[in-house]
Amino acid sequence: MSLRLVIMGVAGCGKSTVGAALSQSLGIPYRDGDHLHSREAVEKMRGGTPLTDEDRWPWLDRIAQALKHDAPLIIGCSALRRAYRDRIRSGAGGPVIFVHLVGDRDLIASRMASRSGHYMPLSLLDSQFATLEWPGPDEAIEAAIAQPIDAIVEKVLSHLQGVPQ
């Protein structure tokens, strides 16, 4: 069995940072799911329009296919709704572990405001929180983003003990 790990959460929560740190600790690749969006979806978000489910389904299928064909793999994907997580699980070709990065709106907004070169505007943050269906403990490892990256990585690694990679 190959590890399939999805770092999830609203825009700006630190998926790429945590994913890269976990990649280094586990010695397996990290892929930013943002790079799997269609050009049309990116332009829609860049223009300040939230994606619909219909916009997201092909992207989620690409996420699932990456997990299926490239595992072991860590991938960053917002996976905001349970239906999105279920879609990923159903196409991934094996078990998927989700890590939900959690933080309050003000902290995430400040992070988004300070980053450059990303297409996701701060104006879409509220729609991200509105779409989020909080995963239960049966569905995801929860990690608070207000703590140091090392603490987040350590928490995830402790949950992964005994999971084949």
Residue, then its C-alpha position, 0 to 999 in steps of 0.5 A: m500500500s502507498l501513502r496517499l495524503v491530502i493536506m486540506g483547508v481553505a485558501g491561505c491556511g498553509k497547505s503548500t508549506v505543510g505539504a513541503a515540510l511533510s514531504q521532506s520528513l517522509g521522503i515522498p513527493y508533494r504536489d500542489g493541487d492548485h497546479l491541477h486546476s484548469r486555466e478557466a478555473v484559475e481565471k475565474m478565481r483570479g477574477g474573484t468568482p468562486l468555483t461551482d461544484e461543476d467547476r471543481w469535479p474535473w479538478l477533484d478527479r485529477i487530484a484523485q488520479a494523481l493519488k492513484h497513479d503517483a502514490p506515495l504522494i502528498i497533495g494540497c487540495s482544499a477539499l472543502r466539502r465532504a462530497y469533494r473528499d468522497r470524490i477523491r477517495s473514490g478515485a484514488g485507488g486506495p485509502v486516503i488520509f486527510v490533514h485539515l489545517v485549521g485557523d481563524r479567518d483573521l490569521i488566514a486573511s493576514r497570510m493571504a494578504s502578505r503572499s504574492g504571485h497567487y491567483m486566489p484573491l482575499s475576496l474569495l476567503d469568505s466563500q471558502f469558509a462558507t463552503l467548508e464542511w468541517p471533517g469529523p475525526d473519522e475523516a481527517i487529522e486536524a492541525a491548528i495552523a497557529q502553531p509552528i510548522d514543526a509541531i504540525v508535522e510532528k502531529v501528522l507523523s504521530h498519526l501516521q505511525g504504523v501506516p504503510q508508506 
